[in-house]
Amino acid sequence: MALGATPLMAQEEQFITIGTGGQTGVYYVVGQSICRLVNRDTATTGLRCTAPATGGSIDNINQIRSGGMTMGVAQSDWQFHAYNGSSDYEGDAFTDLRAVFAVHPEPFTVVARADSGVETFTDLAGKRVNVGNPGSGSRGTFEVVLEAMGMSMDDFALSSELRPAEQSAALGDNQVDAISYTVGHPNGSIQEATSTVDATLVDVSGEAIDKLIADNPFYSKVVIPGGMYAGNDDDTETFGVKATFVTSAAIPDETVYQVVKAVFDNFDRFKGLHPAFASLTPEEMIADGNSAPLHPGAERYYREQGWIQ
């Protein structure tokens, strides 16, 4: 070392945690993908990112609120409810919830064993159904559909609460007749279910669903293309939400700015990390599915890019 030279000071590391979902779901891939990009620049930014598996949307929002998570992935409907104090958050609005960006569409997906005789959602009455684990957005949306259809958990012979990683095996082992999952496609859990047993994706449509979409701006009609899964050559009509990436107003602007920068400065790389990301555009990710205010750190990056005024 030359006389008078001093070694570069290492950037002090700041640890951030991103709440995801089950390891077979796209939420887990979202969190892992963001962390991969953030951790490429740790030496410069000081940010060290981890993205553990969690219970899903509601669990992530609650952990962000309590300070247990820095950021997390959540369905657009649960972002709306948490910020506005509706549904499960009635009278308990999380007004410090902040949107960062939206990600992929997530159709509400029901898969039934072919030998169950289930062809429509209402055919689930009297069947053994995995309704999803408590704390997950999938479970919450399932309950919304039940109410819209004038049904309840009491209509099922069994209401199991398996996590996504467990439900496909349960379907194949004939422990349940049907499973449900609000998730981006293609999805590994659904691929497992349809490849290990003769199973069919079930249409979730009709007047009750049309009214649900009309009454709630965070829902829209979705078609799962035929041919995506074994034995399901026809399109499946359903509805869905967006996966969104959220944080708290308490998280420093610079932290959020660097996370957003890591994703959008490497956007082609991000889109290549899962097929559900392939058609994403920055414009849609900023504009769609976000009902909470944008975090100022995210706004700063989007203004620099000229994406918002």
Contacts in CASP RR format, 6 or more apart in sequence:
PFRMAT RR
TARGET T0000
AUTHOR 0000-0000-0000
METHOD contacts of the structure
MODEL  1
MALGATPLMAQEEQFITIGTGGQTGVYYVVGQSICRLVNRDTATTGLRCT
APATGGSIDNINQIRSGGMTMGVAQSDWQFHAYNGSSDYEGDAFTDLRAV
FAVHPEPFTVVARADSGVETFTDLAGKRVNVGNPGSGSRGTFEVVLEAMG
MSMDDFALSSELRPAEQSAALGDNQVDAISYTVGHPNGSIQEATSTVDAT
LVDVSGEAIDKLIADNPFYSKVVIPGGMYAGNDDDTETFGVKATFVTSAA
IPDETVYQVVKAVFDNFDRFKGLHPAFASLTPEEMIADGNSAPLHPGAER
YYREQGWIQ
1 7 0 8 1.000
10 43 0 8 1.000
11 42 0 8 1.000
11 43 0 8 1.000
11 44 0 8 1.000
11 45 0 8 1.000
11 46 0 8 1.000
12 46 0 8 1.000
13 42 0 8 1.000
13 46 0 8 1.000
13 47 0 8 1.000
13 48 0 8 1.000
14 46 0 8 1.000
14 47 0 8 1.000
14 48 0 8 1.000
14 255 0 8 1.000
15 48 0 8 1.000
15 49 0 8 1.000
15 50 0 8 1.000
16 38 0 8 1.000
16 47 0 8 1.000
16 48 0 8 1.000
16 49 0 8 1.000
16 50 0 8 1.000
16 70 0 8 1.000
16 71 0 8 1.000
16 255 0 8 1.000
16 259 0 8 1.000
17 49 0 8 1.000
17 50 0 8 1.000
17 51 0 8 1.000
17 52 0 8 1.000
17 68 0 8 1.000
17 69 0 8 1.000
17 70 0 8 1.000
17 71 0 8 1.000
18 31 0 8 1.000
18 34 0 8 1.000
18 35 0 8 1.000
18 49 0 8 1.000
18 50 0 8 1.000
18 51 0 8 1.000
18 69 0 8 1.000
18 70 0 8 1.000
18 71 0 8 1.000
18 72 0 8 1.000
18 73 0 8 1.000
19 27 0 8 1.000
19 31 0 8 1.000
19 51 0 8 1.000
19 52 0 8 1.000
19 54 0 8 1.000
19 56 0 8 1.000
19 59 0 8 1.000
19 60 0 8 1.000
19 63 0 8 1.000
19 69 0 8 1.000
19 71 0 8 1.000
19 72 0 8 1.000
19 73 0 8 1.000
20 27 0 8 1.000
20 28 0 8 1.000
20 30 0 8 1.000
20 31 0 8 1.000
20 32 0 8 1.000
20 51 0 8 1.000
20 52 0 8 1.000
20 53 0 8 1.000
20 54 0 8 1.000
20 56 0 8 1.000
20 60 0 8 1.000
20 72 0 8 1.000
20 73 0 8 1.000
21 27 0 8 1.000
21 28 0 8 1.000
21 53 0 8 1.000
21 54 0 8 1.000
21 55 0 8 1.000
21 56 0 8 1.000
21 59 0 8 1.000
21 60 0 8 1.000
21 73 0 8 1.000
21 136 0 8 1.000
21 164 0 8 1.000
22 28 0 8 1.000
22 53 0 8 1.000
22 54 0 8 1.000
22 55 0 8 1.000
22 56 0 8 1.000
22 163 0 8 1.000
22 164 0 8 1.000
22 165 0 8 1.000
23 53 0 8 1.000
23 165 0 8 1.000
24 164 0 8 1.000
24 165 0 8 1.000
24 168 0 8 1.000
24 187 0 8 1.000
24 188 0 8 1.000
24 189 0 8 1.000
24 192 0 8 1.000
25 164 0 8 1.000
25 183 0 8 1.000
25 184 0 8 1.000
25 187 0 8 1.000
25 188 0 8 1.000
25 189 0 8 1.000
26 104 0 8 1.000
26 106 0 8 1.000
26 183 0 8 1.000
26 184 0 8 1.000
26 187 0 8 1.000
26 243 0 8 1.000
26 274 0 8 1.000
26 276 0 8 1.000
27 56 0 8 1.000
27 73 0 8 1.000
27 243 0 8 1.000
28 51 0 8 1.000
28 53 0 8 1.000
29 273 0 8 1.000
29 274 0 8 1.000
29 276 0 8 1.000
30 73 0 8 1.000
30 103 0 8 1.000
30 243 0 8 1.000
30 245 0 8 1.000
30 274 0 8 1.000
31 51 0 8 1.000
31 72 0 8 1.000
31 73 0 8 1.000
32 51 0 8 1.000
33 270 0 8 1.000
33 273 0 8 1.000
33 274 0 8 1.000
33 277 0 8 1.000
34 49 0 8 1.000
34 51 0 8 1.000
34 245 0 8 1.000
34 259 0 8 1.000
34 262 0 8 1.000
34 263 0 8 1.000
34 270 0 8 1.000
35 49 0 8 1.000
35 50 0 8 1.000
35 51 0 8 1.000
36 273 0 8 1.000
37 262 0 8 1.000
37 263 0 8 1.000
37 266 0 8 1.000
37 269 0 8 1.000
37 270 0 8 1.000
38 45 0 8 1.000
38 47 0 8 1.000
38 49 0 8 1.000
38 258 0 8 1.000
38 259 0 8 1.000
38 262 0 8 1.000
39 47 0 8 1.000
39 48 0 8 1.000
39 49 0 8 1.000
40 262 0 8 1.000
40 266 0 8 1.000
41 47 0 8 1.000
41 258 0 8 1.000
41 262 0 8 1.000
42 48 0 8 1.000
45 258 0 8 1.000
45 262 0 8 1.000
47 255 0 8 1.000
47 258 0 8 1.000
47 259 0 8 1.000
49 259 0 8 1.000
54 60 0 8 1.000
54 63 0 8 1.000
54 69 0 8 1.000
55 133 0 8 1.000
55 135 0 8 1.000
55 136 0 8 1.000
55 163 0 8 1.000
56 73 0 8 1.000
56 74 0 8 1.000
56 135 0 8 1.000
56 136 0 8 1.000
56 137 0 8 1.000
57 73 0 8 1.000
57 74 0 8 1.000
57 75 0 8 1.000
57 78 0 8 1.000
57 135 0 8 1.000
57 136 0 8 1.000
57 137 0 8 1.000
58 74 0 8 1.000
58 78 0 8 1.000
58 88 0 8 1.000
58 135 0 8 1.000
58 136 0 8 1.000
58 137 0 8 1.000
58 140 0 8 1.000
59 135 0 8 1.000
59 136 0 8 1.000
60 69 0 8 1.000
60 72 0 8 1.000
60 73 0 8 1.000
60 74 0 8 1.000
60 246 0 8 1.000
61 72 0 8 1.000
61 74 0 8 1.000
61 78 0 8 1.000
61 79 0 8 1.000
61 82 0 8 1.000
61 94 0 8 1.000
61 97 0 8 1.000
61 246 0 8 1.000
63 69 0 8 1.000
64 70 0 8 1.000
64 71 0 8 1.000
64 72 0 8 1.000
64 97 0 8 1.000
64 246 0 8 1.000
64 247 0 8 1.000
64 248 0 8 1.000
65 82 0 8 1.000
65 94 0 8 1.000
65 96 0 8 1.000
65 97 0 8 1.000
65 248 0 8 1.000
67 248 0 8 1.000
67 250 0 8 1.000
70 247 0 8 1.000
70 251 0 8 1.000
70 255 0 8 1.000
71 100 0 8 1.000
71 245 0 8 1.000
71 246 0 8 1.000
71 247 0 8 1.000
71 251 0 8 1.000
71 256 0 8 1.000
71 259 0 8 1.000
72 245 0 8 1.000
72 246 0 8 1.000
72 247 0 8 1.000
73 103 0 8 1.000
73 243 0 8 1.000
73 244 0 8 1.000
73 245 0 8 1.000
73 246 0 8 1.000
74 82 0 8 1.000
74 137 0 8 1.000
74 243 0 8 1.000
74 244 0 8 1.000
74 246 0 8 1.000
75 106 0 8 1.000
75 137 0 8 1.000
75 141 0 8 1.000
75 182 0 8 1.000
75 241 0 8 1.000
75 242 0 8 1.000
75 243 0 8 1.000
75 244 0 8 1.000
76 102 0 8 1.000
76 218 0 8 1.000
76 241 0 8 1.000
76 242 0 8 1.000
76 243 0 8 1.000
76 244 0 8 1.000
76 289 0 8 1.000
76 290 0 8 1.000
76 291 0 8 1.000
77 87 0 8 1.000
77 137 0 8 1.000
77 141 0 8 1.000
77 144 0 8 1.000
77 216 0 8 1.000
77 218 0 8 1.000
77 219 0 8 1.000
77 241 0 8 1.000
78 87 0 8 1.000
78 88 0 8 1.000
78 137 0 8 1.000
78 140 0 8 1.000
79 97 0 8 1.000
79 99 0 8 1.000
79 218 0 8 1.000
79 244 0 8 1.000
79 246 0 8 1.000
79 289 0 8 1.000
79 290 0 8 1.000
79 291 0 8 1.000
79 292 0 8 1.000
80 86 0 8 1.000
80 217 0 8 1.000
80 218 0 8 1.000
80 291 0 8 1.000
80 292 0 8 1.000
81 87 0 8 1.000
81 88 0 8 1.000
81 89 0 8 1.000
82 89 0 8 1.000
82 93 0 8 1.000
82 94 0 8 1.000
82 97 0 8 1.000
82 292 0 8 1.000
83 93 0 8 1.000
83 94 0 8 1.000
83 95 0 8 1.000
83 97 0 8 1.000
83 291 0 8 1.000
83 292 0 8 1.000
84 93 0 8 1.000
84 291 0 8 1.000
85 91 0 8 1.000
85 92 0 8 1.000
85 93 0 8 1.000
85 94 0 8 1.000
87 144 0 8 1.000
88 140 0 8 1.000
96 248 0 8 1.000
96 249 0 8 1.000
96 250 0 8 1.000
97 246 0 8 1.000
97 248 0 8 1.000
97 249 0 8 1.000
97 292 0 8 1.000
98 246 0 8 1.000
98 247 0 8 1.000
98 248 0 8 1.000
98 249 0 8 1.000
98 251 0 8 1.000
98 256 0 8 1.000
98 292 0 8 1.000
98 293 0 8 1.000
98 294 0 8 1.000
98 295 0 8 1.000
98 298 0 8 1.000
99 244 0 8 1.000
99 245 0 8 1.000
99 246 0 8 1.000
99 289 0 8 1.000
99 290 0 8 1.000
99 291 0 8 1.000
99 292 0 8 1.000
99 293 0 8 1.000
99 294 0 8 1.000
99 295 0 8 1.000
99 298 0 8 1.000
100 244 0 8 1.000
100 245 0 8 1.000
100 246 0 8 1.000
100 247 0 8 1.000
100 256 0 8 1.000
100 259 0 8 1.000
100 260 0 8 1.000
100 294 0 8 1.000
100 295 0 8 1.000
100 298 0 8 1.000
101 244 0 8 1.000
101 245 0 8 1.000
101 260 0 8 1.000
101 263 0 8 1.000
101 285 0 8 1.000
101 286 0 8 1.000
101 290 0 8 1.000
101 298 0 8 1.000
102 242 0 8 1.000
102 243 0 8 1.000
102 244 0 8 1.000
102 245 0 8 1.000
102 284 0 8 1.000
102 285 0 8 1.000
102 286 0 8 1.000
102 287 0 8 1.000
102 288 0 8 1.000
102 289 0 8 1.000
102 290 0 8 1.000
103 242 0 8 1.000
103 243 0 8 1.000
103 244 0 8 1.000
103 245 0 8 1.000
103 276 0 8 1.000
103 277 0 8 1.000
103 280 0 8 1.000
103 285 0 8 1.000
104 184 0 8 1.000
104 242 0 8 1.000
104 243 0 8 1.000
104 274 0 8 1.000
104 276 0 8 1.000
104 277 0 8 1.000
104 280 0 8 1.000
105 184 0 8 1.000
105 222 0 8 1.000
105 240 0 8 1.000
105 241 0 8 1.000
105 242 0 8 1.000
105 243 0 8 1.000
106 182 0 8 1.000
106 183 0 8 1.000
106 184 0 8 1.000
106 240 0 8 1.000
106 241 0 8 1.000
106 242 0 8 1.000
106 243 0 8 1.000
107 182 0 8 1.000
107 183 0 8 1.000
107 184 0 8 1.000
107 185 0 8 1.000
107 222 0 8 1.000
107 224 0 8 1.000
107 236 0 8 1.000
107 238 0 8 1.000
107 239 0 8 1.000
107 240 0 8 1.000
108 141 0 8 1.000
108 142 0 8 1.000
108 145 0 8 1.000
108 180 0 8 1.000
108 182 0 8 1.000
108 204 0 8 1.000
108 222 0 8 1.000
108 238 0 8 1.000
108 239 0 8 1.000
108 240 0 8 1.000
108 241 0 8 1.000
109 180 0 8 1.000
109 181 0 8 1.000
109 182 0 8 1.000
109 183 0 8 1.000
109 185 0 8 1.000
109 187 0 8 1.000
109 190 0 8 1.000
109 201 0 8 1.000
109 224 0 8 1.000
109 236 0 8 1.000
109 238 0 8 1.000
110 121 0 8 1.000
110 124 0 8 1.000
110 178 0 8 1.000
110 179 0 8 1.000
110 180 0 8 1.000
110 201 0 8 1.000
110 202 0 8 1.000
110 204 0 8 1.000
110 238 0 8 1.000
111 171 0 8 1.000
111 178 0 8 1.000
111 179 0 8 1.000
111 180 0 8 1.000
111 181 0 8 1.000
111 190 0 8 1.000
111 193 0 8 1.000
111 194 0 8 1.000
111 199 0 8 1.000
111 200 0 8 1.000
111 201 0 8 1.000
111 202 0 8 1.000
112 118 0 8 1.000
112 123 0 8 1.000
112 124 0 8 1.000
112 127 0 8 1.000
112 177 0 8 1.000
112 178 0 8 1.000
112 199 0 8 1.000
112 200 0 8 1.000
112 202 0 8 1.000
113 171 0 8 1.000
113 172 0 8 1.000
113 174 0 8 1.000
113 177 0 8 1.000
113 178 0 8 1.000
113 197 0 8 1.000
113 198 0 8 1.000
113 199 0 8 1.000
114 197 0 8 1.000
114 198 0 8 1.000
114 199 0 8 1.000
114 200 0 8 1.000
115 198 0 8 1.000
116 127 0 8 1.000
116 177 0 8 1.000
116 178 0 8 1.000
117 123 0 8 1.000
118 124 0 8 1.000
118 127 0 8 1.000
118 177 0 8 1.000
118 178 0 8 1.000
118 200 0 8 1.000
118 202 0 8 1.000
119 200 0 8 1.000
119 202 0 8 1.000
119 203 0 8 1.000
120 202 0 8 1.000
120 203 0 8 1.000
121 145 0 8 1.000
121 149 0 8 1.000
121 202 0 8 1.000
121 203 0 8 1.000
121 204 0 8 1.000
122 149 0 8 1.000
122 151 0 8 1.000
123 202 0 8 1.000
124 151 0 8 1.000
124 155 0 8 1.000
124 156 0 8 1.000
124 177 0 8 1.000
124 178 0 8 1.000
125 151 0 8 1.000
125 155 0 8 1.000
125 156 0 8 1.000
126 155 0 8 1.000
126 156 0 8 1.000
126 157 0 8 1.000
127 156 0 8 1.000
127 157 0 8 1.000
127 158 0 8 1.000
127 177 0 8 1.000
127 178 0 8 1.000
128 156 0 8 1.000
128 157 0 8 1.000
128 158 0 8 1.000
128 160 0 8 1.000
128 175 0 8 1.000
128 176 0 8 1.000
128 177 0 8 1.000
128 178 0 8 1.000
129 156 0 8 1.000
129 158 0 8 1.000
129 159 0 8 1.000
129 160 0 8 1.000
129 176 0 8 1.000
129 177 0 8 1.000
129 178 0 8 1.000
129 179 0 8 1.000
129 180 0 8 1.000
130 160 0 8 1.000
130 161 0 8 1.000
130 162 0 8 1.000
130 167 0 8 1.000
130 170 0 8 1.000
130 171 0 8 1.000
130 176 0 8 1.000
130 178 0 8 1.000
130 179 0 8 1.000
130 180 0 8 1.000
131 139 0 8 1.000
131 142 0 8 1.000
131 143 0 8 1.000
131 153 0 8 1.000
131 156 0 8 1.000
131 159 0 8 1.000
131 160 0 8 1.000
131 161 0 8 1.000
131 180 0 8 1.000
132 138 0 8 1.000
132 139 0 8 1.000
132 142 0 8 1.000
132 160 0 8 1.000
132 161 0 8 1.000
132 162 0 8 1.000
132 163 0 8 1.000
132 164 0 8 1.000
132 167 0 8 1.000
132 180 0 8 1.000
132 181 0 8 1.000
133 139 0 8 1.000
133 161 0 8 1.000
133 162 0 8 1.000
133 163 0 8 1.000
133 164 0 8 1.000
134 161 0 8 1.000
136 163 0 8 1.000
136 164 0 8 1.000
137 182 0 8 1.000
138 164 0 8 1.000
138 180 0 8 1.000
138 181 0 8 1.000
138 182 0 8 1.000
138 183 0 8 1.000
139 161 0 8 1.000
141 182 0 8 1.000
141 240 0 8 1.000
141 241 0 8 1.000
142 180 0 8 1.000
142 182 0 8 1.000
144 212 0 8 1.000
145 204 0 8 1.000
145 209 0 8 1.000
145 212 0 8 1.000
146 152 0 8 1.000
146 153 0 8 1.000
146 155 0 8 1.000
148 208 0 8 1.000
148 209 0 8 1.000
148 211 0 8 1.000
148 212 0 8 1.000
149 208 0 8 1.000
150 208 0 8 1.000
153 159 0 8 1.000
158 176 0 8 1.000
160 167 0 8 1.000
160 170 0 8 1.000
160 175 0 8 1.000
160 176 0 8 1.000
162 170 0 8 1.000
162 176 0 8 1.000
162 179 0 8 1.000
164 181 0 8 1.000
164 183 0 8 1.000
164 189 0 8 1.000
165 189 0 8 1.000
167 176 0 8 1.000
167 179 0 8 1.000
167 181 0 8 1.000
167 189 0 8 1.000
167 193 0 8 1.000
168 179 0 8 1.000
168 189 0 8 1.000
168 190 0 8 1.000
168 192 0 8 1.000
168 193 0 8 1.000
168 196 0 8 1.000
169 192 0 8 1.000
169 196 0 8 1.000
170 176 0 8 1.000
170 179 0 8 1.000
171 177 0 8 1.000
171 178 0 8 1.000
171 179 0 8 1.000
171 193 0 8 1.000
171 196 0 8 1.000
171 197 0 8 1.000
171 199 0 8 1.000
172 193 0 8 1.000
172 196 0 8 1.000
172 197 0 8 1.000
172 199 0 8 1.000
178 202 0 8 1.000
179 193 0 8 1.000
181 187 0 8 1.000
181 189 0 8 1.000
181 190 0 8 1.000
182 240 0 8 1.000
182 241 0 8 1.000
183 189 0 8 1.000
183 190 0 8 1.000
184 243 0 8 1.000
184 276 0 8 1.000
185 224 0 8 1.000
185 228 0 8 1.000
185 276 0 8 1.000
186 228 0 8 1.000
186 229 0 8 1.000
186 275 0 8 1.000
186 276 0 8 1.000
190 201 0 8 1.000
190 229 0 8 1.000
191 229 0 8 1.000
191 230 0 8 1.000
193 199 0 8 1.000
194 201 0 8 1.000
194 229 0 8 1.000
194 230 0 8 1.000
194 231 0 8 1.000
194 232 0 8 1.000
195 229 0 8 1.000
195 230 0 8 1.000
198 231 0 8 1.000
200 231 0 8 1.000
200 232 0 8 1.000
201 224 0 8 1.000
201 229 0 8 1.000
201 232 0 8 1.000
201 236 0 8 1.000
202 236 0 8 1.000
203 236 0 8 1.000
203 237 0 8 1.000
203 238 0 8 1.000
204 237 0 8 1.000
204 238 0 8 1.000
204 239 0 8 1.000
205 221 0 8 1.000
205 237 0 8 1.000
205 238 0 8 1.000
205 239 0 8 1.000
209 238 0 8 1.000
209 239 0 8 1.000
212 219 0 8 1.000
212 239 0 8 1.000
213 219 0 8 1.000
213 220 0 8 1.000
213 221 0 8 1.000
213 239 0 8 1.000
217 291 0 8 1.000
218 241 0 8 1.000
218 242 0 8 1.000
218 289 0 8 1.000
218 291 0 8 1.000
219 239 0 8 1.000
219 240 0 8 1.000
219 241 0 8 1.000
220 239 0 8 1.000
220 240 0 8 1.000
221 237 0 8 1.000
221 238 0 8 1.000
221 239 0 8 1.000
221 240 0 8 1.000
222 238 0 8 1.000
222 239 0 8 1.000
222 240 0 8 1.000
223 235 0 8 1.000
223 236 0 8 1.000
223 237 0 8 1.000
223 238 0 8 1.000
224 235 0 8 1.000
224 236 0 8 1.000
224 238 0 8 1.000
225 235 0 8 1.000
226 232 0 8 1.000
226 233 0 8 1.000
226 234 0 8 1.000
226 235 0 8 1.000
226 236 0 8 1.000
227 233 0 8 1.000
241 289 0 8 1.000
242 288 0 8 1.000
242 289 0 8 1.000
244 289 0 8 1.000
244 290 0 8 1.000
246 292 0 8 1.000
247 256 0 8 1.000
247 295 0 8 1.000
249 295 0 8 1.000
251 295 0 8 1.000
253 295 0 8 1.000
253 296 0 8 1.000
253 297 0 8 1.000
253 300 0 8 1.000
254 297 0 8 1.000
256 295 0 8 1.000
256 296 0 8 1.000
256 297 0 8 1.000
256 298 0 8 1.000
257 297 0 8 1.000
257 298 0 8 1.000
257 300 0 8 1.000
257 301 0 8 1.000
260 297 0 8 1.000
260 298 0 8 1.000
260 301 0 8 1.000
260 302 0 8 1.000
261 301 0 8 1.000
263 270 0 8 1.000
264 270 0 8 1.000
264 282 0 8 1.000
264 301 0 8 1.000
264 305 0 8 1.000
267 282 0 8 1.000
270 277 0 8 1.000
270 280 0 8 1.000
271 277 0 8 1.000
271 278 0 8 1.000
271 280 0 8 1.000
272 278 0 8 1.000
282 305 0 8 1.000
282 307 0 8 1.000
283 307 0 8 1.000
286 294 0 8 1.000
286 302 0 8 1.000
286 307 0 8 1.000
286 308 0 8 1.000
294 302 0 8 1.000
299 308 0 8 1.000
302 308 0 8 1.000
303 309 0 8 1.000
END
